Amino acid sequence: MKFSLLVSQLLNGLATGMLYALMGIGLSIITGVLNIPNFAHGALFALGAYLLYSVIQLVGNFWLALLLAPLGVGLLGILIELGGIRPLYKAGHDYQLLLTFGLSLIVTEGIIIVWSPVGMSQLPPPLLRGGVDLGITFYPKYRLFVMVAAALLVLGAWLFLEKTRYGAIMRAGIEDKEMVTLLGIDVHRLFTAAFALGCVLAGVAGALTAPIRGLNPLMGVDMLGIAFVVVALAGLGNLLGSIVAGVLVGVAQSLVALYWPEASVAVIFAVMAAVLLVRPQGLFGIR
Amino acid sequence: MSGLKEARIWLTILAAVVLLPVFVRHAIATEIWIFAIFGLGLNLLLGYTGLLSFGQATFFGSAGYVAGYLLKHYGVGVPLVLAVGIAVGALTAAVVGYLCVQRADLYFIMLTFALNQMFYFTAYQWTSVTGGEDGMPGIPRPDVLGLDIHGPLAYYALVAVLFLVALWVMKRIVESPLGKILQSIRENAPRAEALGYDVARMKLAAFVIGGAFSGLAGVLYAMLFGIVPLEAIGFVFSGNVVFATLIGGSGSLYGPVIGAFVFIWLSESVSAMWARWPLLLGVAFVIVVLFFRGGVVEAWARFWAWRAARRALTAMGADVSR
């Protein structure tokens, strides 16, 4: 095994790990604030990728597409929250699960009908094609960009949650919903905002993924399980934990892909199982 | 539940078992009772213990693969294969359950799904054994104790009998002390803990029993179609059994049976018509959840309550025409 290959796989793991972290953070905001199991999170990730593809087809600009696709997913998120989830606030998790699972089937099948049942590919923007020489290894520019972009987005999410008033309200919503209501905050608006924010993060993760892995209708389902892994390991609303968990499974996956490519997906869940065996409460001690 | 009402329910079920193959294609009728067994196992968790497992296909599929492999390559007899399938279901459930029951609520749901994905991707990649995406075909259906079960009706009879046994066993379980403890956990877990019950271990026990039922269903499914498709271990299957149980009504022992009937009958009718039928399934999920929560059993009870109220009003001379 050449050292340069190992380094580039480590970097790959870092890049996908940051995308996993983004998914985990979005899901964790939704799950934490609304207290629902969101099985549509993966499908919304896939929708982000497909919207990016279509906006590029329409206007030919990657950057505009990278902006519009997540916003489109966020808009759909607002509709889902208002029309579907709001009537179910008081229903049990079973019904909330069934709703989001149903929506995930609808979005996935919708993608197959609107776009294509077979996979498609998406080139990175011209500026980010090709690679750069890092000294040890030659590495694709686009993946470096994804690493930086995902890191900036996580930083942005952190700044938003920790340093702004809205972020404080959202964190309070994760901790204690009753208290938030008592303080006179419109909890319904908070729920809609949190759901939309989570959807935007899923959409942006999907859009960023498209030029790396291409598009296929089942990409969302695959990502859903990974987002669950990140949340289960990190705990709800724990940004730092999400990054650690995301990078952990991302790197584990990339390294296993070198030696035993067939196991590279299953290993994500095996890592989770191993961590939970040692620490049932997750990496950072939540219930 | 009073003895008379109980007897009436069992008579209805017996009648359904006898009459179903007259009206419905034998394969579908068989699938209905298989799915009912699957649903019974889930409902011990969902309805009685208050644990929402979104990973039941893990046990269903694992048992199907192991049983299929034994039938295909080793010519093992049906009674042994059924026992092995039940054991595999229970064992995989013990492993998955051990990791999941320590976490509550939403974490629990997500963990059952994530571990389901682990088993799915393992089956997907382990093509030499499972056949991967193509499934594991060519599973034989050998004689049972000298009885030929090749014919669809003979196999239906076997499955129907096993379903009745499974239903009876589940009834005994939920009425047993364990069943009562599980229900107390559903109602108030901290209190059950305070009363001295080891809640995590009780949940695990429910999980293992549910897994055993899923395992039995998985083996019967493999022998019904002669193939274990990859979907049998996939999350959509896990979702389907949750959906079927909820439309039947998770509040009663018999809810999953009704749910299996409605779900399999409808999905088999619709899926034959349109390849994109999961879209309709998704729409059905959303509609049921938004407008028909409580399931068929509750809707039925509501209907009778409404009729009784109407009758009482009419008897008092009120105008109920509007």
Interface residues (C-beta under 8 A of the other chain):
Chain A: T31 N35 I36 P37 F39 G84 P87 L88 A91 H93 D94 Y95 L97 L98 L99 F101 G102 L103 S104 L105 I106 T108 E109 G110 I112 I113 V221 L224 G225 F228 V229 V231 A232 L236 E262 A263 V265 A266 I268 F269 A270 M272 A273 L276 L277 P280 Q281 G282 R287
Chain B: L46 L52 F54 L99 Q102 R103 A104 D105 L106 Y107 I109 M110 L111 F113 A114 L115 N116 Q117 M118 F121 T122 Q125 W126 F235 V236 G239 V242 F243 L246 S250 R276 P278 L279 L281 G282 V283 A284 F285 V286 V288 V289 L290 R293
